[in-house]
Amino acid sequence: MMFRIHFLLCLGVCFFTGCRPFGKATTGSIIPDLELVSVYPVESPTLLEPSGMTLHDGRLYAVADKVNNQIFRVELEGNVARLVPHIQFSPPDRRTMDWEGITSDPGGSFYLISEERGRLLRVTADGTAVWITPDLRNKGRSLGLFAKSNAGFEGVAWLGPNHWIGAAEREKRGLVEWSGLDSSLEIEAQLHMESPYKGALPLMRLPDFSGLHADNSNLYALFRNAHLVVQLEKRDGVWEETAAWGFENIETDPRWAYRSQTYGQAEGLVVDGSDVFLILDNNRGGKQSDPADRRPLLIHARIPDGH
C-alpha cells in the first residue's frame, strides 16, 4: 500500500514539474545535447514576447506576437540581445494578427504567418505589406489540424520561390506546405502526431511544433514540449524527423530557468550550419534566480561534431 502511494505521489510530482521519469533515450541511443555557446537576456524599448525568428544576410530578425506592425532586428551588444525596430508596416486590416513565425527570401522580403488569420503576409524592405495567400488552414482542418483555439500556425519557412511550409502547433500537430500564388496555389497538409523522439516528452505532454527554419536544403523544427530541435527530411513525399538535439539542460539551468516550467518556452528557431539560435517567450514570467527579471532569452548553441 505504501509503495502504491509513493508511486502515485511520484507521478504527481512529475506531472506538475515536467520531469522525465523514464529518461530521454528514445530510439535506442541517447539524443545528443546542443553545445551551449552563449545565453543573452533580450531587451527592448517595452517588454516584448518574441514569437518567431529568421536569418537574412547573416543577421537575426524577430517578430513579437502582440505587436502587429513591426519587424525587429536582433542586435548583440556585449552580454545582451536587443530587439531594435527594423521595419514598420501597416497591416492590411485592423484585426489582431498574432504573428507567430517569420521567414525571408534572398531578395530581402520578409514573410509573416498569422495565427489569428491563418494567412501569409509579405513585407518588403520599404514596409509595403500585402497578404499573398488566403486562409491556409482549411486543408489542414480536414485532417484534424487547427482544431483548438490558440493552436494555429507557429512557424514558417521559405523553401524556394513561391514555396513555403508552416507548422501547425498542437492537438493535432502537423505541417502545411504550399506553392504558387493566387489561382495557382497548391496546398498539402500532413499530420505529425508520431515521432521517433516522442519518448523524450515529459509525462502527460503531447507532441508539438513551435518554430521552423530552412538552412539551404535542410529543414529544422522546434519540438518544443520535448525540448528538441529536430531535422526534417522529405522522403517519398512525406516529411520525416531524421535527427534531434536537446536543449533541456540549457532551459532548466538555474542561471536562466524561469519560475514556470509547465510548458516549453522556445518559440523562434534559426539554424545556420552548426550554429543554432533559439528565442524564448517566457510570457513575461520571472526567473527562478531573480523573479524580478522578466526578460526573454536568446540562446546560441551548436550542433556537436559528428551529429
Summary of the structure (lengths in Angstrom):
residues: 307
radius of gyration: 19.0
end to end distance: 46.1
largest distance: 69.7
contacts: 1001
relative contact order: 0.16
helix: 11%
strand: 44%
